[in-house]
């Protein structure tokens, strides 16, 4: 069984696809800001990642935390019966 080496392999790119011409006007990172606007990645510590198996689980917990934060607290420290 013959294995082709890199020197034996022919260039399979068609002549009409001239990369030098195609990439001539390219701008590095042209769409990077637009991409970042729609992306919000958060790196979890391993212990937290183990507790939340999916992005849905993380979102549920964060929504619950926000809901709890909206509950007014009694500042006197004494429970009242109303």
C-alpha positions as CSV (number, residue, x, y, z in Angstrom):
1,X,0.0,0.0,0.0
2,X,1.5,3.3,-1.1
3,X,1.2,6.4,1.1
4,X,1.4,9.7,-0.7
5,X,3.9,12.1,0.9
6,X,3.4,15.9,0.9
7,X,5.7,16.2,-2.1
8,X,3.7,13.6,-4.1
9,X,0.4,15.3,-3.5
10,X,-0.8,17.8,-6.1
11,X,-2.5,21.0,-5.3
12,X,-6.2,20.4,-5.5
13,X,-7.2,24.0,-5.4
14,X,-8.7,25.1,-8.7
15,X,-6.9,27.8,-10.6
16,X,-9.9,30.1,-10.5
17,X,-9.6,30.1,-6.7
18,X,-6.6,32.4,-6.2
19,X,-6.3,32.8,-2.5
20,X,-4.0,35.7,-2.8
21,X,-6.7,37.6,-4.7
22,X,-9.6,36.4,-2.5
23,X,-7.8,37.4,0.7
24,X,-6.4,40.7,-0.7
25,X,-9.0,43.0,0.8
26,X,-9.6,41.0,4.0
27,X,-9.7,42.8,7.3
28,X,-8.7,40.8,10.4
29,X,-11.4,40.9,13.0
30,X,-13.9,42.8,10.9
31,X,-16.9,41.2,12.5
32,X,-15.4,40.5,16.0
33,X,-17.3,43.3,17.8
34,X,-20.6,42.2,16.2
35,X,-19.9,38.6,17.3
36,X,-19.1,39.6,20.9
37,X,-22.4,41.6,21.1
38,X,-24.4,38.4,20.7
39,X,-22.1,36.3,22.9
40,X,-21.8,36.3,26.6
41,X,-19.6,33.5,27.8
42,X,-19.0,32.9,31.5
43,X,-16.4,30.4,32.8
44,X,-17.6,28.5,35.8
45,X,-15.3,27.0,38.4
46,X,-15.2,23.2,38.3
47,X,-17.3,22.7,41.4
48,X,-20.1,25.0,40.1
49,X,-20.0,23.4,36.6
50,X,-20.5,20.0,38.3
51,X,-23.6,21.4,40.1
52,X,-25.1,22.8,36.9
53,X,-25.2,20.2,34.1
54,X,-26.7,22.5,31.5
55,X,-27.1,26.2,30.5
56,X,-30.8,25.9,31.3
57,X,-30.0,24.9,34.9
58,X,-27.7,27.9,35.3
59,X,-30.4,30.2,33.8
60,X,-33.1,28.9,36.1
61,X,-31.0,29.4,39.2
62,X,-29.9,32.9,38.2
63,X,-33.5,33.9,37.5
64,X,-34.4,32.5,41.0
65,X,-31.7,34.6,42.6
66,X,-33.0,37.7,40.8
67,X,-36.5,36.9,42.0
68,X,-35.3,36.5,45.6
69,X,-33.4,39.7,45.4
70,X,-36.6,41.5,44.6
71,X,-38.4,40.3,47.8
72,X,-38.4,43.1,50.3
73,X,-36.8,42.2,53.6
74,X,-37.9,43.1,57.1
75,X,-35.2,45.4,58.5
76,X,-36.3,45.1,62.1
77,X,-35.2,41.5,62.3
78,X,-38.5,40.6,64.0
79,X,-41.2,38.6,62.1
80,X,-44.6,40.1,62.2
81,X,-48.0,38.5,61.8
82,X,-50.0,40.5,59.3
